[in-house]
Structures are given as C-alpha cells and as structure tokens.
Amino acid sequence: MVVTLGLSKILGKQGEPTTANFTETGYTPYGLTYQDTAKMSQEDGEETEFYAEEEDDPIETIEKAGKTTFTFSVMNPDLTTLKRLFGGEIATNIWAYPDVAATVEESLIILPRKGLKFQVPRAKIKAKFNGEFSKKGLLLLEVTATVMKPNTSGLKKLYVGYVNPPAGS
C-alpha cells in the first residue's frame, strides 16, 4: 500500500527539463516550508453538453480539465528568494521590488517524505507577502504554482513517481 504524506522538499529551477526523470540537478529549494501550508489542489473540470431540439439527451459533450495548483509558504525568505519569486534587483544587500510585475516560470519537483512524488515541467509562479510582526508571527511568502502546458515537445504537464519504489516495481 502506498501512502503519501509529509514533505521532504520543494525544488524549482528556471527552464523546462528535457525529460521527466526527477533528476534534481540544477534545482534549488525556495527555503523552508512553513508547517501545514504545502498543498496540491485540482479544480473540477468543465463539461459542455450540446443538445438537439429533437432529442432529450446530449448529442455531444466536450470536457476540459480543471487547473492544478501547488501552494506553500516560505518561512525564511532571503533577498535571493525575493528576486527569484518577484523579480526586481539586488544591490548592496538591498532588494528592490520591480516596477512591473514579473512573469516567473519554473519547473518543480515536490518530494514528500514517503509515497508519491511530483514533477511539473512548467509552472507559473505567483508570490505574495503575508507578514505578522509579533512575538507569535512570521513573515511568510505565500507561493502559488499553477501547472502549465510545457513548451517542450513531448513533455506532459505533470509526472508522478514513487519516492521509494515498492519492491517488484
């Protein structure tokens, strides 16, 4: 039985991989992931039905898959992470927020502690600050990665493998 739980790391890199093989070369973590924030969700798909006046049942249906997103919060962002997720510039230990919102795309590898692992060849990354300046609060970067169709021919939008393949696989 395969049970997927926990989180080992979330890795990203600019550019799409040439193959889906979960090779971590060139991938780097965004930072530490704040507890209970790493999630994967898939929206319900959409179905359009076409009816004829003469029939009660649909003559044709078209289905469209719902989008898939991975969300997580980085609890220890540094200036390099800010530049990576928002764009902008770093000079003399100061990060400057960009004048225009940057389009950030990376490929991702999501590795739980056990069970199924995920590779996304192309994801659109959006980040936002969520900070609480108190004795019990942290500055967090809330990150949303939306799975996109890869530009590389032959790659699919999502791959799933085993963290540790079961015996006999």
Steps between C-alpha positions, in 0.01 A plus 500: 500500500629846408421788734625847413574728793731765632736723307869452442559795266362717222751576227488728199716617212467731205430325171337172414673164536572308181347183647284417798739300716494683836872583473564774755805646320460876475196508730515700823263537795307824555570479872334330793131425451281622785314217673159400358521731196614262221195392302405367160155569356321427177190689398198319366502471124243656273260310278300661221202309365344557158132422449281462194143627511382153404684311778488512882851367547816682394627426149858596585704602805835674528709468815766737627725407793515724807826674582748352746685715753761448769507752786748545784641770724871572534582589861863611460520709182825676421573767238585240235164328554320834471671570166426146382129517583419866428772623262667829581864566575748443784773756564713538813286265711176676407228350282293743294143400413448507121311788338297253293383157614741236371386183328668218689499146365696206639491123487429333834571181688288438811640226724290376792659296779339185356260392230458679169727776371405759237685671215356801318700595188342848481322696771402865522612630839324776691612614843372748755606620841304397806668642808415521864743706701435364847650262755295216354507594133731455203554669168388246241511494123187328374585325173252366245632288212249440222574200277535608135530315168874456432658674202735205445358252250424160650482613864174461690381754756541276807692186593454283807748240627594329826725654764619143568363254242321200653678165474439332165430828313 
